[in-house]
């Protein structure tokens, strides 16, 4: 039976949760700078962020598939985030800051992969709901949150963002609680062998390798774009406009994501997104004003948005129902692993080279990622051709 309230509730969940993250992540670099951390220490802080995500996401995925359910896990981790975020207000020492990051990211890093897995679970039973149109509400929430908090920080200081974050997380948890959805078919609980088979799958493994590599570049960009803004004449108040631009530009692509996937296919769209991301990083390395930096970020609509919808749909297509949450959280963990390398590498590089050279390196990293995805596409095409040939031969034999 069709439930007209489901897409509305899911949309508001994404708005609240993405707006909450927009109150925190974009402003973490200036927060760390205000606390007196060096570029290398900032790199270490984001590396710790990524390490915790890489460790926690598969664990939350396993616990959800094995013991819990997606709705319960979401409520637990979202409510936990609303509480632990206040550590950042009191943290002054490097150690306390690191502990605050570890605790917060342990819960926060799994919010999006589990919410995506939950949304796909609902979509599989309610085909009228399109993931892209739900996810675009997250981008809308992120855009509004980043813009609003940017102005709020300018007036009241960085600590005001953590109160906004907490309120939005509580709202998100309540909205998840109101979802009344039960799968019509009982899904078998995943076994350890299911997880091992997932990791050993050739297509999944090659795809994850490509994900790790491209996220090295994405990690560099996400962490150090504030440095680029500074070096081109901007300041922390411009971050709100920057992240508003980034998020709002995703909306058209996400709205038409279902049609794009049907027309071009997941791997083709992924290749296009990563290739254009390489172009975007190279353009960033050439710019001399923060206004132009912000303008180039409109390419988010044809870079990250293509990458995201293609990656999630591809993973959903090649994995079984028993391990979909684990697959989504493993994907997020590999994103975190790539970001970890990018954060550490970017911080070390910035001690000896300019931010503009770092962006040129990020562009090259994207091209390396493309090599692996092209190998996967070639293998997929060969397997498809072989299957067609076998079917033709079988038909001929029957004749």
Buried (B, 14 or more C-beta within 10 A) or exposed (E): EEBEEBBEBBBBBBBBBBBBBBBBBBBBBBBBBEBEBEBEBBBBBBBBBBBBBBBBBBEBBBBBBBEBBBBBBBBBBBBBBBBBBBBBEEBEEBEBBBBBBBBBBBBBBBBBBBBBBBBBBBBBBBEEBBBBBBBBBBBBBBBBBBBBBBEBBBEEEBEBBBBBBBBBBBBBBBBBBEBEBEEEEEEEEBEEEBBEBBBEBEBBEBBBBBBBBBBBBBBBBBBBBBBBBBBBEBEBEBBBBBBBBBBBBBBEBBBBBBEBBEEBBBBBBBBBBBBBBBBBBBBBBEBEEBBBBBEBBBBBBBBBBBBBBBBBBBBBEBBEBBBBBBBBBBBBBBBBBBBBBBBBBBBBBBEEEBBBEBBBBBBEBBBBBBEBBEEBBEEBEEEEEEEEEEEEEEEEEEE
